[in-house]
Amino acid sequence: MTAMTAFCGLDCATCEAYLATQACDEAAKERIAASWREFYNAPGITAAYVTCDGCTNLQGHAGGHCSECDIRPCAIERGVANCAHCAGYDGCDKLARFFAMVPACKETLDGIRRGL
């Protein structure tokens, strides 16, 4: 499977919500929503919330977290494929907060930057 790198460095192609959306699997989206409600202690998560065509896809469904994310609108405004391509990558406070929670994403974006 080809990686589909989100603005933040997550791989959308491995995300269970993305996969269920692409498969049009409503039952899977319901299971994912139930799992995420419990895991994140977020009773408002629904199947619609987990419906996602990937955060870099500006034409399709954006998952519920996309509306809560401060990285996505910044990357869209700057017109970058992902944050590795941004001139402000080093020292970005938004990314630093995110990388503290998901350090593997920093490794992904750092690898992309090395290849530029």
SERO-4910 file (N, C-alpha, C, O; in steps of 0.05 Angstrom, whole numbers):
BEGIN
 pado doro    nc1    nc2    nc3   cac1   cac2   cac3    cc1    cc2    cc3    oc1    oc2    oc3
  Met    A     17    -24      0      0      0      0     18     25      0     37     26     15
  Thr    A     11     44    -16     26     69    -18     19     88      5     -5     90     12
  Ala    A     39    100     17     33    119     39     18    143     28     22    151      5
  Met    A      1    154     44    -14    178     37     -9    197     60    -25    198     79
  Thr    A     12    213     58     21    229     81      3    254     84      0    270     66
  Ala    A     -8    255    108    -24    278    116     -6    302    121     18    299    122
  Phe    A    -18    326    123     -2    350    128     16    346    152     39    356    152
  Cys    A      7    333    173     21    330    198     41    306    198     57    304    217
  Gly    A     40    289    178     58    266    177     44    240    182     57    219    179
  Leu    A     19    240    191      4    215    194      1    202    166      1    216    146
  Asp    A     -2    176    165     -7    162    140    -37    155    138    -46    136    150
  Cys    A    -51    171    123    -80    167    120    -87    139    109   -107    128    116
  Ala    A    -69    128     92    -74    102     80    -75     80    100    -84     58     93
  Thr    A    -65     84    124    -66     63    145    -87     70    166    -90     54    185
  Cys    A   -101     92    164   -121    100    183   -147     83    180   -158     81    158
  Glu    A   -156     72    202   -180     55    200   -205     71    191   -222     60    177
  Ala    A   -207     96    198   -230    112    189   -228    117    159   -248    115    145
  Tyr    A   -205    124    149   -201    128    120   -207    102    105   -222    103     85
  Leu    A   -197     79    115   -201     54    101   -231     47    100   -241     37     80
  Ala    A   -245     50    123   -273     44    124   -289     63    105   -308     54     92
  Thr    A   -281     88    104   -295    107     86   -291     99     57   -310     98     41
  Gln    A   -266     92     50   -261     84     22   -275     59     14   -282     55     -9
  Ala    A   -280     41     34   -294     16     29   -325     19     30   -340      0     26
  Cys    A   -334     44     37   -362     49     41   -374     30     61   -397     20     57
  Asp    A   -359     24     82   -367      4    102   -378     19    126   -364     26    145
  Glu    A   -405     23    126   -418     37    147   -416     23    174   -413     36    195
  Ala    A   -417     -4    174   -415    -19    199   -387    -15    211   -385    -12    236
  Ala    A   -367    -15    195   -340    -10    205   -337     18    217   -325     21    238
  Lys    A   -349     38    203   -348     65    214   -363     67    241   -354     81    259
  Glu    A   -385     52    244   -399     52    270   -381     39    291   -380     49    314
  Arg    A   -367     17    285   -349      4    304   -326     23    311   -318     25    335
  Ile    A   -315     36    292   -293     55    297   -302     78    315   -288     85    334
  Ala    A   -325     89    309   -336    110    325   -340    101    354   -333    116    372
  Ala    A   -350     77    358   -354     67    385   -328     64    399   -325     70    423
  Ser    A   -308     53    385   -281     49    396   -269     76    404   -258     79    426
  Trp    A   -270     96    386   -259    122    391   -274    136    413   -261    151    429
  Arg    A   -300    133    415   -315    146    437   -303    136    464   -299    152    482
  Glu    A   -298    110    466   -287    100    491   -258    108    495   -251    117    516
  Phe    A   -242    104    474   -213    109    477   -207    138    483   -191    145    500
  Tyr    A   -221    157    469   -216    185    473   -235    198    493   -235    222    497
  Asn    A   -253    182    506   -272    192    525   -287    216    512   -289    237    524
  Ala    A   -298    210    488   -311    231    473   -338    221    463   -339    209    441
  Pro    A   -359    224    479   -385    212    472   -397    223    447   -416    211    437
  Gly    A   -388    245    436   -400    256    412   -389    245    386   -399    253    364
  Ile    A   -370    227    387   -359    216    362   -380    197    349   -390    178    362
  Thr    A   -386    202    324   -405    187    309   -392    175    284   -369    181    278
  Ala    A   -407    159    269   -398    148    244   -392    171    224   -373    170    209
  Ala    A   -408    192    225   -403    216    208   -376    229    215   -362    238    197
  Tyr    A   -369    229    240   -344    241    250   -320    226    238   -300    239    232
  Val    A   -322    200    236   -300    184    226   -300    181    196   -282    167    185
  Thr    A   -319    192    182   -320    191    153   -299    210    142   -301    234    146
  Cys    A   -279    199    128   -256    216    120   -244    206     94   -240    182     90
  Asp    A   -239    224     76   -225    218     51   -196    226     52   -183    228     31
  Gly    A   -185    231     75   -158    240     79   -156    270     81   -170    285     67
  Cys    A   -140    280     99   -140    309    105   -129    326     83   -135    350     81
  Thr    A   -113    314     65   -103    331     43   -122    332     19   -118    347      1
  Asn    A   -144    316     20   -164    316      0   -183    339      6   -198    337     25
  Leu    A   -183    359    -10   -199    383     -4   -227    381    -16   -244    399    -11
  Gln    A   -233    361    -32   -258    358    -45   -277    338    -31   -301    340    -34
  Gly    A   -266    319    -17   -282    298     -5   -290    304     24   -291    327     32
  His    A   -296    282     38   -304    284     66   -279    289     83   -259    275     80
  Ala    A   -280    308    101   -259    312    120   -269    301    147   -291    308    156
  Gly    A   -253    284    159   -260    273    185   -266    295    205   -257    317    202
  Gly    A   -280    288    226   -288    307    246   -264    321    259   -265    344    266
  His    A   -242    306    261   -218    319    274   -207    341    256   -194    359    266
  Cys    A   -211    339    230   -201    360    212   -211    387    220   -196    407    216
  Ser    A   -235    389    230   -246    415    237   -234    425    264   -236    449    271
  Glu    A   -221    407    278   -209    414    304   -179    419    302   -167    429    320
  Cys    A   -168    411    280   -139    411    276   -129    439    268   -141    452    250
  Asp    A   -108    449    280    -97    475    272    -75    472    251    -66    492    240
  Ile    A    -65    448    247    -44    443    227    -56    444    199    -45    456    181
  Arg    A    -79    431    194    -91    429    168    -97    456    155    -88    460    133
  Pro    A   -111    474    168   -116    500    155    -91    516    149    -90    530    129
  Cys    A    -71    513    166    -46    527    161    -32    517    136    -23    532    119
  Ala    A    -31    490    133    -19    478    110    -34    484     84    -22    490     63
  Ile    A    -61    484     86    -77    491     63    -72    520     55    -68    526     31
  Glu    A    -71    538     74    -66    566     68    -39    570     55    -36    587     38
  Arg    A    -19    555     64      8    558     53     11    543     27     32    546     13
  Gly    A     -8    526     20     -7    512     -6     14    490     -8     25    485    -29
  Val    A     19    477     15     40    456     15     27    428     14      5    424     23
  Ala    A     41    409      2     32    381      1     30    369     29     11    354     35
  Asn    A     49    376     45     49    369     74     68    388     87     83    403     74
  Cys    A     69    387    113     85    407    128    115    405    123    130    424    128
  Ala    A    125    382    113    153    379    107    161    399     86    185    407     84
  His    A    143    408     69    148    426     47    146    456     55    150    473     39
  Cys    A    140    461     80    135    488     90    161    501     99    178    489    112
  Ala    A    164    527     90    188    542     98    189    546    129    210    550    140
  Gly    A    166    545    142    165    549    171    166    524    187    160    524    211
  Tyr    A    173    502    174    173    475    187    189    475    213    179    468    234
  Asp    A    215    484    211    232    484    235    221    506    254    218    529    246
  Gly    A    216    499    278    206    519    298    176    523    298    167    541    312
  Cys    A    161    507    283    132    510    283    120    500    309    123    476    316
  Asp    A    106    517    323     94    510    349     71    490    346     68    472    362
  Lys    A     56    493    324     34    474    320     44    445    317     34    426    329
  Leu    A     65    443    300     77    416    297     91    406    322     89    382    328
  Ala    A    104    424    336    118    415    361     98    403    381    104    383    393
  Arg    A     75    416    384     54    404    402     45    377    392     42    359    408
  Phe    A     41    375    366     32    350    354     53    328    357     47    305    364
  Phe    A     78    335    350    100    315    351    104    305    380    113    283    383
  Ala    A     98    321    400    100    312    428     81    289    433     87    272    450
  Met    A     59    288    419     39    266    422     45    243    403     40    220    409
  Val    A     55    250    379     59    230    358     87    234    345     89    244    323
  Pro    A    108    226    360    135    231    350    142    217    323    159    227    309
  Ala    A    128    196    317    134    182    291    127    200    267    139    197    246
  Cys    A    109    219    271    102    237    249    125    256    243    129    264    220
  Lys    A    140    264    264    164    280    260    185    265    243    197    276    225
  Glu    A    188    240    249    207    224    234    198    222    204    215    224    186
  Thr    A    173    219    200    162    217    172    168    243    158    178    243    135
  Leu    A    160    266    170    164    292    156    193    299    154    201    311    134
  Asp    A    210    292    174    238    297    171    250    282    148    267    292    133
  Gly    A    241    257    144    250    241    121    242    253     95    258    253     76
  Ile    A    218    264     93    210    278     69    227    302     64    235    307     41
  Arg    A    232    317     85    249    342     82    277    335     72    288    349     56
  Arg    A    288    313     82    315    305     73    315    299     44    335    302     30
  Gly    A    292    289     34    291    282      5    284    305    -13    285    302    -38
  Leu    A    279    328     -2    272    351    -19    297    363    -33    294    383    -48
***
